């Protein structure tokens, strides 16, 4: 699998060619920023596979949203997924708890016309639920990778793998194809949704004409050694004089995960039966917690309007307390870890336990960023 460093290096020249990625804005005033979360309603990662959330119920949804709104005190969520009905149900539940919702449909590896039809129906559903500015619509996620016809490759995994092999002279054509599709996606969103719209771009890798959108939206996974480097990097997104919202950021749960960023999930060897964590990785909840707390502080200093931790829960990556080689939660960005009654059964009932990152977000949102307390151990599911 291509590393994130190689991926970003591959597209850096293309970003410069387009002229859409450079420039810096004046420093934004620091502000008190409460963190939100990204909430997975179930994504179809490959045709024929189950959704990332196999089990789904109204009671489960309400319990989890209550935890997000109550214990974590999140002001907003990014609700993402493939099934439009689940997106609508999640949006309604979160609105009842007083949260803003960024509705983000995801349909990977389908023809572009089908992706746009899916966006249109999702936008219509979101518009029916919107009252004023409490619902925003996200016109897709990282289309450079997840939508065919832009980068060579039939699946998003093939496209990611191909990134490092694309000749430099091909990148301007790729970026033209991306720009054309984003213009179509924005037009579909505008036609079906009357509120504010944005797009979940790959931070540092997708040049976007943000004139098409009302909010600059980024999935943000770079790693810098100093806060000043983060602040400088984030300043590029303010040149459009529009609100900047981080729709995703986070870390997996192993030593070195903060540096791995958006490729942290790639520590599972799926060639093995059952899959195993690759050798050399050690579970580390504290690193995940510290990274989230640091970025929330940085985002506030940089004047970011909103930020959403990816993700609240990842039931498809259960924790195994006794067998580290099967502790798939190490590859999870979740604030909670799931424990299945039957570890290898994706349809098994499960409960979740709060991780140190959960406690870090709760402390931050209470304005107690310097106080460390161990998280509560578990809740029933």
SVG drawing of the C-alpha trace seen along z (x, -y; Angstrom):
<svg xmlns="http://www.w3.org/2000/svg" viewBox="-39 -39 48 57">
<polyline fill="none" stroke="black" stroke-width="0.4" points="0.0,0.0 1.3,-3.5 2.2,-5.6 0.5,-8.9 3.9,-10.7 4.3,-9.1 0.7,-9.9 1.0,-13.6 4.3,-13.9 2.7,-12.4 0.0,-15.1 1.9,-18.1 3.1,-19.1 -0.5,-18.9 -1.8,-21.1 0.8,-23.7 -0.1,-23.5 -3.8,-24.2 -3.1,-27.4 -5.8,-26.4 -3.7,-25.2 -1.4,-28.0 -1.6,-31.4 -2.1,-32.3 -4.6,-34.4 -4.0,-36.7 -4.0,-35.1 -7.5,-34.3 -8.3,-35.2 -8.2,-32.3 -11.5,-31.0 -12.9,-28.5 -13.6,-25.4 -15.7,-22.5 -15.0,-19.3 -17.6,-17.3 -17.4,-13.8 -17.8,-11.9 -20.5,-9.3 -20.4,-6.2 -23.9,-5.1 -22.6,-2.3 -20.4,-2.5 -20.3,-0.1 -16.6,0.3 -16.8,2.9 -19.7,4.2 -20.9,7.5 -19.4,6.7 -21.6,5.8 -21.8,2.2 -19.2,1.1 -22.0,1.2 -23.8,4.5 -26.0,4.1 -28.3,1.1 -31.3,0.2 -33.1,-2.9 -32.3,-2.2 -28.6,-1.8 -28.5,-5.0 -30.3,-7.0 -28.0,-5.7 -24.9,-6.6 -26.1,-10.0 -27.1,-10.7 -23.5,-9.9 -22.1,-12.2 -24.4,-15.1 -24.5,-14.5 -21.2,-13.1 -19.0,-14.5 -21.0,-17.8 -20.4,-17.8 -22.0,-20.8 -22.1,-19.0 -21.6,-15.7 -20.6,-14.6 -23.0,-11.8 -21.6,-9.7 -22.7,-6.6 -24.2,-4.8 -27.8,-4.1 -29.8,-7.3 -32.4,-6.2 -29.8,-5.7 -28.4,-9.2 -31.8,-10.7 -32.5,-8.8 -29.2,-9.9 -29.7,-13.5 -33.2,-13.6 -31.9,-12.1 -28.9,-14.5 -31.1,-17.5 -33.4,-16.5 -30.4,-16.6 -29.6,-20.2 -26.6,-19.4 -25.7,-20.7 -25.4,-18.0 -23.1,-17.8 -24.8,-15.2 -22.2,-13.3 -23.3,-10.5 -20.7,-8.0 -21.0,-5.7 -17.6,-4.3 -16.6,-2.7 -19.8,-3.3 -20.2,-5.0 -20.1,-8.8 -23.8,-9.2 -24.8,-6.8 -22.7,-8.7 -24.4,-12.0 -27.9,-10.4 -27.0,-9.2 -25.9,-12.7 -29.1,-14.2 -31.4,-11.9 -29.3,-12.4 -29.6,-16.2 -33.3,-16.1 -33.6,-14.1 -31.3,-16.5 -33.4,-19.5 -36.6,-18.0 -34.9,-17.9 -33.2,-21.3 -34.5,-24.2 -32.4,-27.3 -28.7,-26.5 -28.9,-23.4 -28.1,-21.0 -25.3,-21.4 -24.8,-19.1 -21.4,-17.6 -21.2,-16.9 -19.2,-13.7 -15.9,-12.6 -12.5,-12.5 -13.7,-11.9 -10.1,-11.8 -9.9,-8.4 -13.4,-7.1 -15.0,-8.0 -13.9,-6.1 -12.9,-7.9 -10.6,-10.5 -7.5,-8.4 -6.8,-5.1 -8.0,-2.0 -11.3,-0.1 -11.4,-0.3 -10.3,-2.9 -7.6,-0.5 -6.3,-0.2 -6.4,-4.0 -4.5,-4.6 -1.9,-2.0 -1.5,-3.7 -0.8,-7.1 2.9,-6.6 3.2,-5.4 1.4,-8.1 3.8,-10.2 4.0,-13.9 2.6,-14.9 -0.6,-13.0 -1.5,-14.9 -2.9,-18.1 -5.4,-15.9 -6.4,-14.1 -7.0,-17.4 -9.0,-18.6 -11.2,-15.5 -11.5,-16.1 -12.5,-19.8 -15.1,-18.8 -16.7,-16.2 -16.7,-18.5 -18.5,-21.2 -21.1,-18.6 -21.4,-17.5 -21.8,-21.1 -24.5,-21.8 -26.4,-18.7 -26.2,-19.7 -27.3,-23.3 -30.3,-22.0 -31.6,-19.8 -30.5,-21.5 -31.1,-25.1 -28.8,-25.3 -25.0,-25.7 -22.9,-23.1 -19.3,-21.9 -17.1,-19.0 -14.9,-16.6 -11.5,-17.2 -8.2,-15.4 -6.3,-18.0 -3.2,-19.0 -3.9,-16.8 -7.1,-17.8 -7.1,-21.3 -10.6,-22.5 -12.2,-25.7 -14.0,-26.7 -16.0,-29.3 -18.3,-26.4 -19.0,-25.9 -20.1,-27.9 -17.7,-26.2 -14.2,-25.0 -14.2,-21.3 -11.1,-19.2 -10.3,-15.7 -7.1,-16.6 -4.5,-14.0 -1.0,-15.5 1.5,-15.3 3.8,-18.2 6.3,-18.3 5.3,-21.8 2.0,-23.6 3.4,-26.5 3.7,-24.2 0.1,-23.1 -1.0,-26.8 0.9,-27.7 -0.5,-24.8 -4.1,-25.6 -3.7,-29.2 -3.8,-28.1 -7.4,-27.2 -8.5,-30.7 -7.5,-32.4 -11.0,-31.9 -12.5,-34.0 -15.0,-31.3 -15.5,-29.3 -13.1,-26.4 -14.5,-23.2 -12.5,-20.0 -14.9,-17.2 -12.4,-14.5 -9.3,-14.3 -7.9,-11.7 -5.5,-8.9 -5.6,-5.2 -4.7,-3.5 -1.1,-2.3 2.4,-3.8 3.2,-5.8 -0.4,-6.2 -0.3,-10.0 2.4,-10.1 0.7,-7.5 -2.4,-9.8 -4.9,-8.8 -3.0,-5.6 -3.0,-4.3 -5.7,-1.7 -3.2,0.2 -1.8,2.3 -4.1,5.2 -3.0,8.2 -6.2,9.2 -4.4,11.9 -4.4,14.0 -7.4,16.0 -8.5,14.6 -6.9,11.2 -4.1,10.3 -2.4,7.1 1.0,6.9 4.0,7.6 5.6,4.7 2.6,2.6 1.7,1.9 -1.6,0.6 -1.4,-3.0 -4.5,-4.8 -2.6,-7.6 -1.0,-8.6 -4.4,-8.8 -5.8,-10.9 -2.8,-13.3 -3.0,-13.8 -6.7,-14.7 -6.2,-17.1 -3.3,-18.8 -5.1,-19.3 -8.3,-20.6 -6.1,-23.2 -4.3,-24.0 -7.6,-24.3 -8.9,-26.8 -5.8,-28.9 -6.0,-28.8 -9.5,-30.0 -11.1,-26.8 -14.9,-27.1 -15.5,-23.4 -13.7,-20.1 -15.0,-16.5 -13.0,-13.6 -13.0,-10.6 -14.8,-8.5 -17.1,-7.8 -17.3,-4.0 -16.0,-1.4 -17.9,1.9 -16.2,3.5 -12.8,3.3 -13.5,4.9 -11.1,4.9 -9.6,8.2 -8.3,7.7 -6.4,11.0 -5.0,11.4 -3.1,8.4 -2.7,9.9 -6.6,9.8 -7.0,6.4 -8.4,4.7 -9.3,1.7 -5.6,0.7 -6.4,-0.1 -9.5,-2.0 -9.9,-5.8 -12.8,-5.3 -13.2,-7.1 -14.7,-3.9 -13.7,-0.3 -16.2,2.4 -16.1,5.8 -18.2,8.5 -19.8,11.4 -18.3,13.5 -15.2,11.7 -15.0,13.1 -18.8,12.7 -19.5,9.3 -23.2,9.6 -22.5,10.4 -24.0,8.2 -21.4,5.9 -20.8,3.4 -18.4,0.5 -15.9,-0.9 -14.7,-4.5 -11.0,-5.0 -8.6,-7.6 -9.4,-9.6 -13.0,-9.8 -12.0,-11.3 -9.7,-13.7 -12.5,-15.0 -14.9,-15.3 -12.3,-17.2 -11.6,-19.6 -15.3,-20.3 -15.8,-20.9 -12.9,-23.4 -10.7,-21.2 -8.0,-20.3 -5.3,-20.1 -7.1,-17.7 -6.7,-13.9 -9.1,-11.4 -9.5,-7.8 -12.5,-7.2 -15.5,-5.3 -15.1,-1.6 -18.1,-0.5 -21.7,-0.8 -24.1,1.9 -25.1,2.3"/>
</svg>
